[in-house]
Amino acid sequence: MADLKDAIGGFIMYRAVIHRLEPERRLYLAVRDSVFTALFEEPIGKLLIETENLKLLVFNPETERIIQWIP
């Protein structure tokens, strides 16, 4: 949970700065597919995606491929 808190907090901070400097740019939080399954498919993760308007990029580190974009 501490890692999730740090990641979300950093994302929100960077998003605010980017919005001020380059409002047309969109920031995505990159997460491993295993993290997405373990956290963001659970109720708490879905709540965070919705309430914090998170944009996610889900990737597989072994294949180095993007699995899913969640705008």
PDB file with one MODEL, atoms N, CA, C and O in Angstrom:
MODEL        1
ATOM      1  N   MET A   1       0.809  -1.192   0.000  1.00  0.00           N
ATOM      2  CA  MET A   1       0.000   0.000   0.000  1.00  0.00           C
ATOM      3  C   MET A   1       0.859   1.265   0.000  1.00  0.00           C
ATOM      4  O   MET A   1       0.482   2.275  -0.595  1.00  0.00           O
ATOM      5  N   ALA A   2       2.010   1.209   0.666  1.00  0.00           N
ATOM      6  CA  ALA A   2       2.886   2.389   0.696  1.00  0.00           C
ATOM      7  C   ALA A   2       3.367   2.738  -0.710  1.00  0.00           C
ATOM      8  O   ALA A   2       3.423   3.914  -1.072  1.00  0.00           O
ATOM      9  N   ASP A   3       3.717   1.721  -1.507  1.00  0.00           N
ATOM     10  CA  ASP A   3       4.158   1.974  -2.885  1.00  0.00           C
ATOM     11  C   ASP A   3       3.035   2.591  -3.707  1.00  0.00           C
ATOM     12  O   ASP A   3       3.267   3.501  -4.503  1.00  0.00           O
ATOM     13  N   LEU A   4       1.832   2.100  -3.513  1.00  0.00           N
ATOM     14  CA  LEU A   4       0.676   2.648  -4.233  1.00  0.00           C
ATOM     15  C   LEU A   4       0.468   4.104  -3.840  1.00  0.00           C
ATOM     16  O   LEU A   4       0.251   4.959  -4.698  1.00  0.00           O
ATOM     17  N   LYS A   5       0.533   4.381  -2.556  1.00  0.00           N
ATOM     18  CA  LYS A   5       0.371   5.753  -2.067  1.00  0.00           C
ATOM     19  C   LYS A   5       1.428   6.669  -2.680  1.00  0.00           C
ATOM     20  O   LYS A   5       1.108   7.771  -3.124  1.00  0.00           O
ATOM     21  N   ASP A   6       2.676   6.225  -2.708  1.00  0.00           N
ATOM     22  CA  ASP A   6       3.753   7.032  -3.297  1.00  0.00           C
ATOM     23  C   ASP A   6       3.540   7.255  -4.787  1.00  0.00           C
ATOM     24  O   ASP A   6       3.739   8.360  -5.291  1.00  0.00           O
ATOM     25  N   ALA A   7       3.136   6.209  -5.485  1.00  0.00           N
ATOM     26  CA  ALA A   7       2.927   6.311  -6.934  1.00  0.00           C
ATOM     27  C   ALA A   7       1.779   7.263  -7.259  1.00  0.00           C
ATOM     28  O   ALA A   7       1.904   8.112  -8.141  1.00  0.00           O
ATOM     29  N   ILE A   8       0.666   7.122  -6.549  1.00  0.00           N
ATOM     30  CA  ILE A   8      -0.491   7.988  -6.800  1.00  0.00           C
ATOM     31  C   ILE A   8      -0.156   9.427  -6.427  1.00  0.00           C
ATOM     32  O   ILE A   8      -0.495  10.354  -7.163  1.00  0.00           O
ATOM     33  N   GLY A   9       0.506   9.617  -5.289  1.00  0.00           N
ATOM     34  CA  GLY A   9       0.884  10.967  -4.870  1.00  0.00           C
ATOM     35  C   GLY A   9       1.807  11.637  -5.871  1.00  0.00           C
ATOM     36  O   GLY A   9       1.627  12.809  -6.201  1.00  0.00           O
ATOM     37  N   GLY A  10       2.792  10.896  -6.355  1.00  0.00           N
ATOM     38  CA  GLY A  10       3.699  11.440  -7.367  1.00  0.00           C
ATOM     39  C   GLY A  10       2.975  11.757  -8.657  1.00  0.00           C
ATOM     40  O   GLY A  10       3.225  12.788  -9.282  1.00  0.00           O
ATOM     41  N   PHE A  11       2.075  10.870  -9.057  1.00  0.00           N
ATOM     42  CA  PHE A  11       1.295  11.086 -10.277  1.00  0.00           C
ATOM     43  C   PHE A  11       0.481  12.374 -10.170  1.00  0.00           C
ATOM     44  O   PHE A  11       0.478  13.189 -11.092  1.00  0.00           O
ATOM     45  N   ILE A  12      -0.204  12.553  -9.049  1.00  0.00           N
ATOM     46  CA  ILE A  12      -1.048  13.741  -8.866  1.00  0.00           C
ATOM     47  C   ILE A  12      -0.199  15.009  -8.881  1.00  0.00           C
ATOM     48  O   ILE A  12      -0.594  16.017  -9.465  1.00  0.00           O
ATOM     49  N   MET A  13       0.962  14.957  -8.242  1.00  0.00           N
ATOM     50  CA  MET A  13       1.848  16.108  -8.218  1.00  0.00           C
ATOM     51  C   MET A  13       2.336  16.463  -9.633  1.00  0.00           C
ATOM     52  O   MET A  13       2.244  17.617 -10.052  1.00  0.00           O
ATOM     53  N   TYR A  14       2.853  15.470 -10.359  1.00  0.00           N
ATOM     54  CA  TYR A  14       3.336  15.720 -11.718  1.00  0.00           C
ATOM     55  C   TYR A  14       2.210  16.166 -12.645  1.00  0.00           C
ATOM     56  O   TYR A  14       2.410  17.029 -13.500  1.00  0.00           O
ATOM     57  N   ARG A  15       1.035  15.582 -12.477  1.00  0.00           N
ATOM     58  CA  ARG A  15      -0.108  15.967 -13.322  1.00  0.00           C
ATOM     59  C   ARG A  15      -0.446  17.439 -13.123  1.00  0.00           C
ATOM     60  O   ARG A  15      -0.725  18.146 -14.091  1.00  0.00           O
ATOM     61  N   ALA A  16      -0.424  17.906 -11.882  1.00  0.00           N
ATOM     62  CA  ALA A  16      -0.728  19.314 -11.606  1.00  0.00           C
ATOM     63  C   ALA A  16       0.292  20.237 -12.271  1.00  0.00           C
ATOM     64  O   ALA A  16      -0.074  21.256 -12.857  1.00  0.00           O
ATOM     65  N   VAL A  17       1.578  19.875 -12.178  1.00  0.00           N
ATOM     66  CA  VAL A  17       2.626  20.695 -12.784  1.00  0.00           C
ATOM     67  C   VAL A  17       2.503  20.681 -14.303  1.00  0.00           C
ATOM     68  O   VAL A  17       2.569  21.732 -14.942  1.00  0.00           O
ATOM     69  N   ILE A  18       2.326  19.509 -14.877  1.00  0.00           N
ATOM     70  CA  ILE A  18       2.208  19.411 -16.333  1.00  0.00           C
ATOM     71  C   ILE A  18       0.978  20.159 -16.828  1.00  0.00           C
ATOM     72  O   ILE A  18       1.018  20.814 -17.869  1.00  0.00           O
ATOM     73  N   HIS A  19      -0.112  20.058 -16.080  1.00  0.00           N
ATOM     74  CA  HIS A  19      -1.333  20.773 -16.482  1.00  0.00           C
ATOM     75  C   HIS A  19      -1.083  22.281 -16.530  1.00  0.00           C
ATOM     76  O   HIS A  19      -1.613  22.971 -17.400  1.00  0.00           O
ATOM     77  N   ARG A  20      -0.287  22.786 -15.606  1.00  0.00           N
ATOM     78  CA  ARG A  20       0.007  24.217 -15.578  1.00  0.00           C
ATOM     79  C   ARG A  20       0.921  24.626 -16.728  1.00  0.00           C
ATOM     80  O   ARG A  20       0.718  25.668 -17.350  1.00  0.00           O
ATOM     81  N   LEU A  21       1.943  23.786 -17.009  1.00  0.00           N
ATOM     82  CA  LEU A  21       2.934  24.142 -18.018  1.00  0.00           C
ATOM     83  C   LEU A  21       2.524  23.777 -19.435  1.00  0.00           C
ATOM     84  O   LEU A  21       2.788  24.525 -20.377  1.00  0.00           O
ATOM     85  N   GLU A  22       1.874  22.621 -19.585  1.00  0.00           N
ATOM     86  CA  GLU A  22       1.474  22.135 -20.905  1.00  0.00           C
ATOM     87  C   GLU A  22       0.085  21.505 -20.802  1.00  0.00           C
ATOM     88  O   GLU A  22      -0.035  20.280 -20.775  1.00  0.00           O
ATOM     89  N   PRO A  23      -0.966  22.331 -20.744  1.00  0.00           N
ATOM     90  CA  PRO A  23      -2.310  21.810 -20.473  1.00  0.00           C
ATOM     91  C   PRO A  23      -2.827  20.802 -21.488  1.00  0.00           C
ATOM     92  O   PRO A  23      -3.735  20.033 -21.173  1.00  0.00           O
ATOM     93  N   GLU A  24      -2.282  20.784 -22.685  1.00  0.00           N
ATOM     94  CA  GLU A  24      -2.748  19.830 -23.701  1.00  0.00           C
ATOM     95  C   GLU A  24      -2.136  18.438 -23.527  1.00  0.00           C
ATOM     96  O   GLU A  24      -2.618  17.470 -24.117  1.00  0.00           O
ATOM     97  N   ARG A  25      -1.085  18.335 -22.726  1.00  0.00           N
ATOM     98  CA  ARG A  25      -0.394  17.058 -22.514  1.00  0.00           C
ATOM     99  C   ARG A  25      -1.129  16.215 -21.472  1.00  0.00           C
ATOM    100  O   ARG A  25      -1.657  16.753 -20.499  1.00  0.00           O
ATOM    101  N   ARG A  26      -1.164  14.900 -21.674  1.00  0.00           N
ATOM    102  CA  ARG A  26      -1.807  13.975 -20.739  1.00  0.00           C
ATOM    103  C   ARG A  26      -0.745  13.085 -20.093  1.00  0.00           C
ATOM    104  O   ARG A  26       0.147  12.577 -20.772  1.00  0.00           O
ATOM    105  N   LEU A  27      -0.850  12.905 -18.792  1.00  0.00           N
ATOM    106  CA  LEU A  27       0.093  12.087 -18.048  1.00  0.00           C
ATOM    107  C   LEU A  27      -0.532  10.733 -17.749  1.00  0.00           C
ATOM    108  O   LEU A  27      -1.675  10.651 -17.299  1.00  0.00           O
ATOM    109  N   TYR A  28       0.225   9.676 -18.001  1.00  0.00           N
ATOM    110  CA  TYR A  28      -0.221   8.307 -17.706  1.00  0.00           C
ATOM    111  C   TYR A  28       0.674   7.714 -16.637  1.00  0.00           C
ATOM    112  O   TYR A  28       1.880   7.960 -16.615  1.00  0.00           O
ATOM    113  N   LEU A  29       0.079   6.933 -15.751  1.00  0.00           N
ATOM    114  CA  LEU A  29       0.821   6.185 -14.752  1.00  0.00           C
ATOM    115  C   LEU A  29       1.076   4.797 -15.325  1.00  0.00           C
ATOM    116  O   LEU A  29       0.130   4.061 -15.603  1.00  0.00           O
ATOM    117  N   ALA A  30       2.344   4.430 -15.505  1.00  0.00           N
ATOM    118  CA  ALA A  30       2.691   3.116 -16.043  1.00  0.00           C
ATOM    119  C   ALA A  30       2.745   2.104 -14.896  1.00  0.00           C
ATOM    120  O   ALA A  30       3.415   2.326 -13.888  1.00  0.00           O
ATOM    121  N   VAL A  31       2.030   0.993 -15.066  1.00  0.00           N
ATOM    122  CA  VAL A  31       2.027  -0.066 -14.048  1.00  0.00           C
ATOM    123  C   VAL A  31       2.213  -1.418 -14.716  1.00  0.00           C
ATOM    124  O   VAL A  31       1.741  -1.648 -15.830  1.00  0.00           O
ATOM    125  N   ARG A  32       2.902  -2.300 -14.024  1.00  0.00           N
ATOM    126  CA  ARG A  32       3.054  -3.675 -14.521  1.00  0.00           C
ATOM    127  C   ARG A  32       1.688  -4.341 -14.578  1.00  0.00           C
ATOM    128  O   ARG A  32       0.791  -4.003 -13.805  1.00  0.00           O
ATOM    129  N   ASP A  33       1.535  -5.277 -15.486  1.00  0.00           N
ATOM    130  CA  ASP A  33       0.263  -5.987 -15.610  1.00  0.00           C
ATOM    131  C   ASP A  33      -0.104  -6.707 -14.317  1.00  0.00           C
ATOM    132  O   ASP A  33      -1.282  -6.779 -13.966  1.00  0.00           O
ATOM    133  N   SER A  34       0.885  -7.242 -13.604  1.00  0.00           N
ATOM    134  CA  SER A  34       0.601  -7.935 -12.344  1.00  0.00           C
ATOM    135  C   SER A  34       0.106  -6.960 -11.277  1.00  0.00           C
ATOM    136  O   SER A  34      -0.760  -7.308 -10.475  1.00  0.00           O
ATOM    137  N   VAL A  35       0.647  -5.747 -11.261  1.00  0.00           N
ATOM    138  CA  VAL A  35       0.203  -4.726 -10.309  1.00  0.00           C
ATOM    139  C   VAL A  35      -1.208  -4.281 -10.660  1.00  0.00           C
ATOM    140  O   VAL A  35      -2.048  -4.091  -9.780  1.00  0.00           O
ATOM    141  N   PHE A  36      -1.459  -4.119 -11.943  1.00  0.00           N
ATOM    142  CA  PHE A  36      -2.806  -3.724 -12.363  1.00  0.00           C
ATOM    143  C   PHE A  36      -3.827  -4.754 -11.902  1.00  0.00           C
ATOM    144  O   PHE A  36      -4.871  -4.395 -11.358  1.00  0.00           O
ATOM    145  N   THR A  37      -3.534  -6.018 -12.114  1.00  0.00           N
ATOM    146  CA  THR A  37      -4.458  -7.079 -11.719  1.00  0.00           C
ATOM    147  C   THR A  37      -4.638  -7.112 -10.204  1.00  0.00           C
ATOM    148  O   THR A  37      -5.759  -7.250  -9.714  1.00  0.00           O
ATOM    149  N   ALA A  38      -3.547  -6.987  -9.469  1.00  0.00           N
ATOM    150  CA  ALA A  38      -3.607  -7.086  -8.013  1.00  0.00           C
ATOM    151  C   ALA A  38      -4.261  -5.879  -7.355  1.00  0.00           C
ATOM    152  O   ALA A  38      -4.924  -6.027  -6.329  1.00  0.00           O
ATOM    153  N   LEU A  39      -4.091  -4.692  -7.922  1.00  0.00           N
ATOM    154  CA  LEU A  39      -4.578  -3.481  -7.269  1.00  0.00           C
ATOM    155  C   LEU A  39      -5.730  -2.788  -7.984  1.00  0.00           C
ATOM    156  O   LEU A  39      -6.747  -2.469  -7.369  1.00  0.00           O
ATOM    157  N   PHE A  40      -5.570  -2.560  -9.270  1.00  0.00           N
ATOM    158  CA  PHE A  40      -6.520  -1.707  -9.966  1.00  0.00           C
ATOM    159  C   PHE A  40      -7.770  -2.428 -10.455  1.00  0.00           C
ATOM    160  O   PHE A  40      -8.717  -1.780 -10.900  1.00  0.00           O
ATOM    161  N   GLU A  41      -7.791  -3.746 -10.382  1.00  0.00           N
ATOM    162  CA  GLU A  41      -9.013  -4.470 -10.683  1.00  0.00           C
ATOM    163  C   GLU A  41      -9.820  -4.742  -9.414  1.00  0.00           C
ATOM    164  O   GLU A  41     -10.919  -5.292  -9.479  1.00  0.00           O
ATOM    165  N   GLU A  42      -9.277  -4.359  -8.276  1.00  0.00           N
ATOM    166  CA  GLU A  42      -9.961  -4.479  -6.993  1.00  0.00           C
ATOM    167  C   GLU A  42     -10.766  -3.198  -6.731  1.00  0.00           C
ATOM    168  O   GLU A  42     -10.506  -2.167  -7.352  1.00  0.00           O
ATOM    169  N   PRO A  43     -11.735  -3.259  -5.820  1.00  0.00           N
ATOM    170  CA  PRO A  43     -12.568  -2.078  -5.553  1.00  0.00           C
ATOM    171  C   PRO A  43     -11.782  -0.815  -5.203  1.00  0.00           C
ATOM    172  O   PRO A  43     -12.132   0.268  -5.671  1.00  0.00           O
ATOM    173  N   ILE A  44     -10.728  -0.930  -4.391  1.00  0.00           N
ATOM    174  CA  ILE A  44      -9.951   0.261  -4.020  1.00  0.00           C
ATOM    175  C   ILE A  44      -9.262   0.865  -5.242  1.00  0.00           C
ATOM    176  O   ILE A  44      -9.199   2.087  -5.383  1.00  0.00           O
ATOM    177  N   GLY A  45      -8.752   0.019  -6.111  1.00  0.00           N
ATOM    178  CA  GLY A  45      -8.102   0.507  -7.330  1.00  0.00           C
ATOM    179  C   GLY A  45      -9.082   1.165  -8.273  1.00  0.00           C
ATOM    180  O   GLY A  45      -8.786   2.209  -8.853  1.00  0.00           O
ATOM    181  N   LYS A  46     -10.247   0.564  -8.431  1.00  0.00           N
ATOM    182  CA  LYS A  46     -11.283   1.154  -9.291  1.00  0.00           C
ATOM    183  C   LYS A  46     -11.727   2.503  -8.743  1.00  0.00           C
ATOM    184  O   LYS A  46     -11.975   3.441  -9.501  1.00  0.00           O
ATOM    185  N   LEU A  47     -11.824   2.592  -7.427  1.00  0.00           N
ATOM    186  CA  LEU A  47     -12.187   3.856  -6.788  1.00  0.00           C
ATOM    187  C   LEU A  47     -11.133   4.930  -7.075  1.00  0.00           C
ATOM    188  O   LEU A  47     -11.474   6.071  -7.389  1.00  0.00           O
ATOM    189  N   LEU A  48      -9.858   4.562  -6.966  1.00  0.00           N
ATOM    190  CA  LEU A  48      -8.779   5.521  -7.244  1.00  0.00           C
ATOM    191  C   LEU A  48      -8.783   5.967  -8.700  1.00  0.00           C
ATOM    192  O   LEU A  48      -8.599   7.149  -8.990  1.00  0.00           O
ATOM    193  N   ILE A  49      -8.990   5.029  -9.612  1.00  0.00           N
ATOM    194  CA  ILE A  49      -9.052   5.390 -11.036  1.00  0.00           C
ATOM    195  C   ILE A  49     -10.153   6.406 -11.269  1.00  0.00           C
ATOM    196  O   ILE A  49      -9.964   7.393 -11.979  1.00  0.00           O
ATOM    197  N   GLU A  50     -11.293   6.156 -10.669  1.00  0.00           N
ATOM    198  CA  GLU A  50     -12.449   7.032 -10.873  1.00  0.00           C
ATOM    199  C   GLU A  50     -12.288   8.375 -10.169  1.00  0.00           C
ATOM    200  O   GLU A  50     -12.435   9.421 -10.803  1.00  0.00           O
ATOM    201  N   THR A  51     -11.991   8.367  -8.887  1.00  0.00           N
ATOM    202  CA  THR A  51     -11.978   9.620  -8.130  1.00  0.00           C
ATOM    203  C   THR A  51     -10.774  10.500  -8.451  1.00  0.00           C
ATOM    204  O   THR A  51     -10.876  11.726  -8.412  1.00  0.00           O
ATOM    205  N   GLU A  52      -9.639   9.889  -8.765  1.00  0.00           N
ATOM    206  CA  GLU A  52      -8.438  10.666  -9.076  1.00  0.00           C
ATOM    207  C   GLU A  52      -8.233  10.848 -10.573  1.00  0.00           C
ATOM    208  O   GLU A  52      -7.238  11.429 -11.006  1.00  0.00           O
ATOM    209  N   ASN A  53      -9.174  10.352 -11.354  1.00  0.00           N
ATOM    210  CA  ASN A  53      -9.097  10.464 -12.816  1.00  0.00           C
ATOM    211  C   ASN A  53      -7.740   9.978 -13.331  1.00  0.00           C
ATOM    212  O   ASN A  53      -7.071  10.656 -14.111  1.00  0.00           O
ATOM    213  N   LEU A  54      -7.351   8.775 -12.870  1.00  0.00           N
ATOM    214  CA  LEU A  54      -6.060   8.209 -13.268  1.00  0.00           C
ATOM    215  C   LEU A  54      -6.108   7.709 -14.699  1.00  0.00           C
ATOM    216  O   LEU A  54      -7.082   7.089 -15.126  1.00  0.00           O
ATOM    217  N   LYS A  55      -5.065   7.982 -15.417  1.00  0.00           N
ATOM    218  CA  LYS A  55      -4.872   7.429 -16.750  1.00  0.00           C
ATOM    219  C   LYS A  55      -3.718   6.437 -16.616  1.00  0.00           C
ATOM    220  O   LYS A  55      -2.630   6.786 -16.159  1.00  0.00           O
ATOM    221  N   LEU A  56      -3.979   5.197 -17.022  1.00  0.00           N
ATOM    222  CA  LEU A  56      -2.995   4.134 -16.811  1.00  0.00           C
ATOM    223  C   LEU A  56      -2.472   3.571 -18.118  1.00  0.00           C
ATOM    224  O   LEU A  56      -3.184   3.508 -19.120  1.00  0.00           O
ATOM    225  N   LEU A  57      -1.221   3.167 -18.086  1.00  0.00           N
ATOM    226  CA  LEU A  57      -0.589   2.413 -19.149  1.00  0.00           C
ATOM    227  C   LEU A  57      -0.150   1.108 -18.489  1.00  0.00           C
ATOM    228  O   LEU A  57       0.707   1.116 -17.605  1.00  0.00           O
ATOM    229  N   VAL A  58      -0.733  -0.009 -18.914  1.00  0.00           N
ATOM    230  CA  VAL A  58      -0.435  -1.312 -18.322  1.00  0.00           C
ATOM    231  C   VAL A  58       0.552  -2.025 -19.246  1.00  0.00           C
ATOM    232  O   VAL A  58       0.305  -2.152 -20.445  1.00  0.00           O
ATOM    233  N   PHE A  59       1.674  -2.491 -18.682  1.00  0.00           N
ATOM    234  CA  PHE A  59       2.693  -3.122 -19.520  1.00  0.00           C
ATOM    235  C   PHE A  59       3.159  -4.439 -18.923  1.00  0.00           C
ATOM    236  O   PHE A  59       2.984  -4.706 -17.734  1.00  0.00           O
ATOM    237  N   ASN A  60       3.753  -5.249 -19.779  1.00  0.00           N
ATOM    238  CA  ASN A  60       4.350  -6.507 -19.357  1.00  0.00           C
ATOM    239  C   ASN A  60       5.861  -6.313 -19.410  1.00  0.00           C
ATOM    240  O   ASN A  60       6.413  -6.096 -20.489  1.00  0.00           O
ATOM    241  N   PRO A  61       6.544  -6.387 -18.261  1.00  0.00           N
ATOM    242  CA  PRO A  61       7.981  -6.114 -18.253  1.00  0.00           C
ATOM    243  C   PRO A  61       8.819  -7.183 -18.956  1.00  0.00           C
ATOM    244  O   PRO A  61       9.901  -6.881 -19.458  1.00  0.00           O
ATOM    245  N   GLU A  62       8.338  -8.417 -18.998  1.00  0.00           N
ATOM    246  CA  GLU A  62       9.114  -9.481 -19.654  1.00  0.00           C
ATOM    247  C   GLU A  62       9.112  -9.318 -21.175  1.00  0.00           C
ATOM    248  O   GLU A  62      10.147  -9.463 -21.825  1.00  0.00           O
ATOM    249  N   THR A  63       7.939  -9.016 -21.731  1.00  0.00           N
ATOM    250  CA  THR A  63       7.842  -8.872 -23.181  1.00  0.00           C
ATOM    251  C   THR A  63       8.084  -7.436 -23.637  1.00  0.00           C
ATOM    252  O   THR A  63       8.213  -7.161 -24.830  1.00  0.00           O
ATOM    253  N   GLU A  64       8.145  -6.518 -22.655  1.00  0.00           N
ATOM    254  CA  GLU A  64       8.317  -5.100 -22.940  1.00  0.00           C
ATOM    255  C   GLU A  64       7.240  -4.582 -23.893  1.00  0.00           C
ATOM    256  O   GLU A  64       7.518  -3.820 -24.819  1.00  0.00           O
ATOM    257  N   ARG A  65       6.008  -5.015 -23.642  1.00  0.00           N
ATOM    258  CA  ARG A  65       4.874  -4.619 -24.469  1.00  0.00           C
ATOM    259  C   ARG A  65       3.824  -3.925 -23.623  1.00  0.00           C
ATOM    260  O   ARG A  65       3.631  -4.241 -22.449  1.00  0.00           O
ATOM    261  N   ILE A  66       3.161  -2.985 -24.242  1.00  0.00           N
ATOM    262  CA  ILE A  66       2.023  -2.333 -23.611  1.00  0.00           C
ATOM    263  C   ILE A  66       0.823  -3.265 -23.781  1.00  0.00           C
ATOM    264  O   ILE A  66       0.517  -3.700 -24.891  1.00  0.00           O
ATOM    265  N   ILE A  67       0.157  -3.561 -22.683  1.00  0.00           N
ATOM    266  CA  ILE A  67      -0.992  -4.445 -22.691  1.00  0.00           C
ATOM    267  C   ILE A  67      -2.286  -3.661 -22.859  1.00  0.00           C
ATOM    268  O   ILE A  67      -3.203  -4.091 -23.559  1.00  0.00           O
ATOM    269  N   GLN A  68      -2.348  -2.494 -22.201  1.00  0.00           N
ATOM    270  CA  GLN A  68      -3.599  -1.752 -22.188  1.00  0.00           C
ATOM    271  C   GLN A  68      -3.341  -0.279 -21.880  1.00  0.00           C
ATOM    272  O   GLN A  68      -2.485   0.057 -21.061  1.00  0.00           O
ATOM    273  N   TRP A  69      -4.092   0.590 -22.546  1.00  0.00           N
ATOM    274  CA  TRP A  69      -4.124   2.021 -22.224  1.00  0.00           C
ATOM    275  C   TRP A  69      -5.481   2.259 -21.581  1.00  0.00           C
ATOM    276  O   TRP A  69      -6.503   1.815 -22.101  1.00  0.00           O
ATOM    277  N   ILE A  70      -5.495   2.957 -20.453  1.00  0.00           N
ATOM    278  CA  ILE A  70      -6.765   3.290 -19.818  1.00  0.00           C
ATOM    279  C   ILE A  70      -6.810   4.828 -19.721  1.00  0.00           C
ATOM    280  O   ILE A  70      -6.235   5.428 -18.814  1.00  0.00           O
ATOM    281  N   PRO A  71      -7.506   5.435 -20.679  1.00  0.00           N
ATOM    282  CA  PRO A  71      -7.530   6.917 -20.722  1.00  0.00           C
ATOM    283  C   PRO A  71      -8.427   7.542 -19.660  1.00  0.00           C
ATOM    284  O   PRO A  71      -8.536   8.766 -19.587  1.00  0.00           O
TER     285      PRO A  71
ENDMDL
END
